Every structure is written in C-alpha cells, then in structure tokens.
Amino acid sequence: MEAKETSSASSIPNALKRAREKKGWSQSQLAEAVGLSQGHISDNERDKISPRLDTVIEIARTLELESLMVHRSLVPIVGALIDQKERPSEDPTNTPLYGKHGLFANSS
C-alpha cells in the first residue's frame, strides 16, 4: 500500500477552509459565491476529492487569497520560505534555508 504523499497540495483544503472561516462564511455561502454545491465545498475541505485547478483558483480568488504556482522542484524551497515568513525564528540564520548547510548558507 502506497502512503499518501505529504505536500503543500494537502494543505490547500485546510488553507481554503481557514480563509472561509476567517471571512465568517458558511460552506453554503462560499458555494453560492463560486457556483458550486455546498457538498462540493465540503468534499474539497475534507480532502475527499481532487478539485480541478480552475476550481481551486476561483475559490481562492473569491476568498481573496493569493496563489502562487511554482515548478514542482521548487516547492520545498518556496514552502520553507513561506513557513519561515509565517513562523520567524529568533535566529533567522538557524533555519533550513539559512543555516550552516542551508540553501542560502554563507560560504565564508
């Protein structure tokens, strides 16, 4: 049995749900705004379906979220940058990107 891949894609349903709740909208209100059923929104938020890209983009636009498309090979780097921005450490040089062996490590 193959394990489900953990990636930023699996965080999309959670991000959409958090954004919807932050706006104070019900699933029904979001569904009406984007022209989908409440059940479809529910299935998206519970990661029960893999929505089409245009559906995700429309939901994100409706919720006033920014979206960013990057090449698969850059996802770990972009994800680390976003995580670092959202949860800054006390010492920014002690991170996966800037630490001793990080992507932006000082070579001196």
N, C-alpha and C positions, 0 to 999 in steps of 0.2 A: 504494500500500500504506500503510495507516494504522499509525503507530508505536504500540506498546503504551504505554499511559499509565502513568507512574511515579507511584505514590501510596502512601499508608500501607497501602492494601489489599495491595500487592505485598509489603509487609514482614510481613504476617500469617503466611504459611507459614514464614518464617525465624524469627519470634518463637516460633512453636509448636515448631519443631524445637529451637531453643536451650533452651526450657523443658523439653522432653522429655529432652534430653541432660543438662541440669543435674540433673534428678531421677535420672539414671542408668538411665532406662528405655529399652528397645528399642522399635522400632515395634510389634512384636507385643504387648508388654506394654501399651502405650497403647491399641492397637486392642481388646484384650480388656477393658480398663477402661471404654471408651466404647461397646463393642458394634459395632465396625466391623471390617473386614478389614485386615490389615497392608498390603495393596496400596493400600487407600483412604488410609491414613495416609501412605504413601509418595507417592502422587499428590498429596495435599494439600501435603506438604512440598516437593515439586519444582514446585509451582505448575502442575501438569498439568491440574487440574480446579478449578472454582469451587465450593467446598462451600457447602451451604446455611448460612444464618446460624445456625440452631439447632445444626448440627454444630460450627461454629466455637465457639459459646458453650459447648457441652458439653465439647469438648476443652480449652478454656481453663479451665473450672471444674475439670476433672479434674487439670489441671496446676497448679492453684492460682494462675492468672493473674488479674489484674484486667482487666476490659474496660470500655470507655467508648464510648458511642455519641453522636456529635455530628452536627449538621446539616452537610451537605457544604460549605457556605460557610465553616464554622468549622474545617474540617480543617487548612488551612495554619497557622492560629494555634495550635491545640492541638498540632499536630506540632512547631512551633517551640518551644513551651513545654516539651514533653516532651524534645526534643533538648537544650534549654538545661539542663534538670534533670540529664540523663544526662551531659552534657559541659559543665560550667560553665566559662566562660572566666575568665581572670584579671581582666578588667574587664567586669562584667556590663552596663555601660552601652554597651558596644561590641558589641551583638547586633542581629539583625533586629527584635527586639521593643522594645528599649530604646534603640537607637542614635539618632543625630540625626533620622532620618526614620522611626523605628520606631513601632509601634503605641502604645507607652507612652512616647513621647518627651516630654521636658519641654518645655512650650510657652513657658517663660520665656526 
